[in-house]
Amino acid sequence: MSGTDGKLPLEDRISLETCSFLAIVLPFIFAVLWICSAFIDGDWTFGKDSLSRMGISESAVSAVLFNGGCIITGAMGVLVGYGTAVHERGYNTCAGAAYALGMLFLMMVGIFPMDLGTIHYVVASAFGILILVAVIFFAVTDHRQGWHPEIDIIILVASAVLVATQEFEMWEPLLVIFVMVFTVIHGIKIRLFRDAFPLCIKN
């Protein structure tokens, strides 16, 4: 609901600001924990080792940092997706729900590391598929509202090219980087366009 001035009431505005803050901060937390995990592991090589390999590192500290990063940032992402979904209707409600579910599976990546076999690959695949669905839905709304959909399209096209042309060990970490970049951009868009969220509710 919007106030008499067409803007969101204070309590909803704070919720959107929190959602925006989490979306902007969580990728940096993930990046720091990823870098620290790789540095401590010492043997992990970008493009040669899968990202999930750090979750079963011979260094317990490295494994805890990576798995903990998945759990912490996944939990933050669930809140971002939920916050997006409850403030909107239509495509962005679907996008927020898919993003929240995807980030829930990112948490599970940290809970079920690669040495557990099938369950790890299931949750990791679910994470990627649901985030892809979320980006597509976000792109539709961004196009309808004029919120720079070209950014979403670039991420989608680049992801497709990587998967088609690169080995798994190369495209997997790059796609995770793309997800984190998209998350930051989503947080910035919330901050820039939050007063327009009621417009999405009407569509």
C-alpha positions in Angstrom: 0.0 0.0 0.0 1.3 3.5 -0.7 0.7 6.6 1.3 -1.3 9.7 0.3 1.8 11.1 -1.4 2.1 8.0 -3.6 5.1 6.8 -1.7 5.5 3.7 0.5 4.7 4.0 4.2 7.7 4.2 6.5 7.6 0.6 7.7 7.6 -0.7 4.2 10.3 1.7 3.1 12.5 0.5 5.9 11.9 -3.1 4.8 12.9 -2.2 1.2 16.0 -0.4 2.4 16.9 -3.5 4.4 16.4 -5.7 1.4 18.5 -3.3 -0.7 21.3 -3.3 1.9 21.4 -7.1 2.1 21.5 -7.4 -1.7 24.4 -5.0 -2.0 26.4 -6.4 1.0 26.0 -10.2 0.6 28.1 -10.6 -2.6 31.0 -8.8 -0.9 30.7 -11.1 2.1 30.7 -14.2 -0.2 33.7 -12.8 -2.2 35.8 -12.2 0.9 35.0 -15.7 2.3 35.7 -17.3 -1.1 39.0 -15.5 -1.5 40.1 -16.3 2.1 39.1 -20.0 1.6 41.0 -20.3 -1.6 44.1 -18.6 -0.1 44.1 -20.8 2.9 43.5 -24.0 0.8 46.5 -23.1 -1.3 45.8 -25.7 -4.0 42.5 -24.4 -5.4 42.9 -23.0 -8.9 40.4 -20.8 -10.7 39.3 -22.5 -13.9 40.8 -25.9 -13.0 38.9 -26.8 -9.8 35.2 -26.6 -9.2 34.0 -24.0 -6.8 32.5 -26.7 -4.5 35.9 -28.4 -4.1 36.7 -25.8 -1.5 33.9 -27.2 0.6 35.9 -30.4 1.0 39.3 -28.8 1.3 42.0 -30.6 3.2 42.2 -27.5 5.3 39.3 -27.5 7.8 39.4 -23.7 8.0 39.1 -23.3 4.3 36.2 -25.7 4.1 34.4 -23.9 7.0 34.9 -20.5 5.4 33.5 -21.6 2.1 30.6 -23.7 3.4 29.9 -21.0 6.0 29.9 -18.4 3.2 27.3 -20.3 1.3 25.1 -20.6 4.4 25.4 -17.0 5.5 25.0 -15.4 2.1 22.3 -17.9 1.2 20.3 -16.9 4.3 20.8 -13.2 3.4 19.6 -13.9 -0.2 16.5 -15.7 1.1 15.6 -12.4 2.9 16.3 -10.4 -0.3 14.0 -12.6 -2.4 11.3 -12.6 0.3 11.5 -8.9 0.6 11.2 -8.4 -3.1 8.3 -10.9 -3.4 6.1 -9.4 -0.6 6.4 -5.8 -2.0 5.4 -6.7 -5.5 2.9 -8.6 -7.6 3.1 -10.3 -11.0 6.5 -11.2 -12.5 8.6 -9.7 -9.7 6.7 -11.7 -7.1 7.6 -14.8 -9.0 11.2 -13.5 -9.4 11.5 -12.8 -5.7 10.1 -16.3 -4.8 12.5 -18.0 -7.2 15.4 -16.0 -6.0 14.6 -16.8 -2.3 14.3 -20.5 -3.1 17.5 -20.4 -5.1 19.4 -18.9 -2.2 17.9 -21.5 0.1 19.6 -24.1 -2.1 22.8 -22.1 -1.9 22.6 -22.5 1.9 22.2 -26.3 1.3 25.3 -26.3 -0.8 27.2 -25.3 2.4 25.3 -27.9 4.4 25.7 -30.8 1.9 29.3 -30.5 0.6 30.6 -32.2 -2.5 31.8 -35.4 -0.8 28.2 -36.3 0.0 27.6 -37.0 -3.7 24.2 -36.8 -5.4 22.5 -34.6 -2.8 25.2 -31.9 -3.3 24.8 -31.9 -7.1 21.0 -31.8 -6.7 21.0 -28.7 -4.4 23.8 -27.0 -6.5 21.8 -27.5 -9.7 18.6 -26.3 -8.1 20.4 -23.2 -7.0 21.5 -22.4 -10.5 18.2 -23.2 -12.2 16.1 -21.2 -9.8 18.4 -18.1 -10.0 18.2 -18.4 -13.8 14.4 -18.3 -13.5 14.5 -15.4 -11.2 16.8 -13.3 -13.5 14.4 -14.0 -16.4 11.4 -12.8 -14.4 13.3 -9.8 -13.2 14.3 -9.0 -16.8 10.6 -9.0 -17.9 9.7 -6.5 -15.1 12.8 -4.4 -15.8 11.7 -4.2 -19.5 8.2 -3.2 -18.6 9.3 -0.5 -16.2 12.3 0.7 -18.1 14.7 -0.3 -15.4 17.7 -1.1 -17.6 16.8 -4.7 -18.7 19.9 -4.7 -20.9 21.9 -5.6 -17.7 19.8 -8.7 -17.1 20.0 -9.6 -20.8 23.8 -9.3 -20.8 24.1 -11.5 -17.8 21.8 -14.1 -19.3 23.6 -14.1 -22.7 27.0 -14.2 -21.2 26.0 -17.1 -19.0 24.7 -19.1 -21.9 27.9 -18.5 -23.9 30.0 -19.6 -21.0 28.1 -22.8 -20.5 28.2 -23.6 -24.2 31.9 -22.8 -24.7 33.8 -23.4 -21.5 34.5 -26.4 -19.2 32.5 -26.8 -16.0 35.4 -25.8 -13.8 35.6 -22.5 -15.7 32.0 -21.5 -16.1 30.8 -22.6 -12.6 32.7 -19.9 -10.6 32.0 -17.3 -13.3 28.3 -17.9 -13.2 28.4 -17.6 -9.4 30.2 -14.2 -9.9 27.5 -13.2 -12.4 24.8 -14.1 -9.7 26.6 -11.9 -7.2 26.9 -9.0 -9.6 23.2 -9.3 -10.5 22.4 -9.3 -6.8 24.3 -6.0 -6.2 22.6 -4.5 -9.2 19.2 -5.6 -7.9 19.9 -4.0 -4.6 20.9 -0.8 -6.3 17.7 -0.8 -8.4 15.6 -1.3 -5.2 17.3 1.8 -3.7 16.9 3.9 -6.9 13.4 2.8 -7.8 11.8 1.9 -4.5 9.2 4.6 -4.8 8.0 3.0 -8.0 7.4 -0.4 -6.4 3.7 0.4 -6.0 3.6 0.8 -9.8 4.7 -2.8 -10.1 1.9 -3.8 -7.7 -0.6 -2.2 -10.1 0.7 -4.1 -13.1 
